[in-house]
Amino acid sequence: MAPAITFLDFFSGIGGFRKGFELCGMTCRGHCEIDKYADRSYRAIFDIKEDEWYQNDITKVSATDLPRVNLWSAGFPCQDISVSGCQRGLAGERSGLFFELIRLLKGKNSEDRPEWLVLENVKNLLFINQGWDFTLVLSSLAALGYHIEYGLLNSKFHGVPQNRERVYLVAYRHFGVCDGRKVFPVQCGDSETLIRLIDGKQGQRVYDPHGISCTLTSEGGGFGGNAGLYFIDLCNGNPKLTDTARCIMARYDGCATNRNCESSGVFIRNCTVSDCSDCPQKIKVNNGTKQGYVEAGCGDGVVLSFPESKTRRGRVGHGTAQTLDTSCNQGTVFAGCGRIRRLTPRECWRLQGFSDEMFDKAAAVNSDSQLYRQAGNSVTIPVVYTVGKRIAAIQNELDAEREGEIL
């Protein structure tokens, strides 16, 4: 049996990369994180071994200090790249830390460099400075002998109800470009017939999309639209995933029931579908459309930032939350009372694929404000898992071929 893929977790945050890759059977050899509060959560969640490498500041890391591993992961800072930032791009102090990774790679002998690199950043990385910054990323890695693939992945297609688009870049070496092995596009579903789990009126039926990762509800809006609702099970038959984000289930909570649940609407855990006759009328939420508002109903996500803005669009996600940021200033229509409430820190962590057990460990050592910030900065675990599965499959094929050649 081939040895497990080992990796280093740069800009590790609260460990979204680590958890996703560990679920694929990989082993973490160390991490780097400068935010003491994020690192506090990271250490509370994971069983950090005594011999694991650690450094808080990547600018102080020497290439000779790093252990030999197969893969480096890095969700390098997006503050200078994000459309909500100052648009300095890779010339910015924060996002420019990408070049620290290049420095460390150059400091390694060719045989000691990792076979794989996995980088993550916001969608605007593709476009900032008219695309020249992304060209610089690609050329910097190519100059070190890496072949690069990249894809724009949305969390809502990977089992969590969050509309979050992120660029994932995978660089690899030691095998041919034209051998048919590709990481992207990653598969996030198939076309098998849906199995109806709970019957009811149109828009209230609940289906089991076996083998399919889908959004929480159809895009028709409202509570289920015309296509019904879906049960999201991130396990997909894999027992390794039983502890990750199974609490996020895509279905309606039945307004009159389970009032004591921590979350309502699509974010409720272990609740059942029932009649919606006592639901209030939909709430009108101001936005920058010609109409001037968009309607939000039970279970819809609502961005709470700038509530009186006449220019902001996309403030309502029908059955999904919009992209979490560091403030996590989002809410959902509260079932049965016609009000909007803010999402809790636990719900925001669920939207990134973290289990309640992981959240509880982090909540024991951090404040709510830090927990919100950490959720907004994190990568989505199921997306990392999807990419990691493909990497592990390719690596296993390569190892098997090498072993056959030796024999």
C-alpha positions, 0 to 999 in steps of 0.5 A: 500500500502506498504511503499517505500523502503528507502536506503542510498547511500554510495560512492555515486559519482554522484548518479548513484545508487540513480537515478536507485533506485529512478526510482524503487520507492525507497526513498533516506535518505542520502549519503556519498561521499568524493570527493568534485567535485562529491558531487558538481555534486550530489547536483546539480542533486538531490533535497537534502532534509534538513533532509537527512543524509550526511557525506563526510568520511565513516571512520568518520561515527558512526553506531549510526549516520545512519538513519534506512533504508531498503537498503544500496548501495555502489560502493566501490572503485576499484583502488586496485582491477582493473587490471589496478591498483596495485592489492593490493585487499582488503588490499589496502587503497582504496578498503579496505574501504569495511570493513568500511561497515562491521564495520557499520553493526556490529555497528547496532543491528540486527533488525536495519541492512538494509534488503538489501545490493547492492554492485558494483565493477569491474569484477576482484573482482571475481579473484584477489588474486586467489579469496580469496578477494571475498571469504572474501567479501562473508564470512564477509556478511554471518557472519552477517546473510546475504544471498548473490547473485551476477551477472556479468552484462554488460551495453551493454545489458541494453540499453546503447552502452558501453561494461562495465562488473561489478559485482553486489552483492546483500545481503539480510536477513529476508526471506528463501534461498530456497523460490524461490525468486532470484534476479539473473539472471536479465532479460534483454530482451525477444524473441519477433519478431522485428518490422522494423521502417525504411526500407533500404538495409541490414545493414541499417534497423532500428528495434524496439526491444520492450521488448528487451535490446540489444547492439547498433549494431550486433556484425558483425561489420561495420555499422549495420553488417548483422542484421541491427540497433536497436532503444533503448528506456529505457522506456519500457512503463514505464513513470518513465524512460522518463527522463533517457538516451533516448538520446542514440539511436542505429542507424547510423547518415547518414554521410552527414547529421546533421554535427552540431550535438554534437555527430556522429555515434551511439551517435547522438541524434534525427538523421535519417538513410540515404544513406552511399555512401559518407562515407570514407573507414574504418580507421585502428587502431593499436592493439595487434592482429596478424594482427596488426590493427583492422578496425573502421567505422562510429559509432564505438567506439575507445579507444584513450589511447596508440595509438602506442601500439603493445600489447593492444587489444580491442581498437575498439568497433563495435557499442559500446564504450569500458568501460569508465575509469576516463580519458574517453579517447575514441573517435568515427569515425567522419561521412563523414570525415574519422577522429576520434574525442574524445567523449564529456563529455555529451556523456560519461554521456549518456553512463552511462544512465544519461539524458542531463538535469542531465548532464547540472546541473553537467556541470554548477558546474564542469569542463570538466576534472571532468565530464569525471572523474565522468562518468568513476567512475559512475555506469550505471543507467539502470543496477541499475534500472534492479537490483532495479526492482527485489529487489522491486518486491521481497520486495512487495511480502514479504510485501503482504505475511506479510499483509495477515498473519496479516489479 
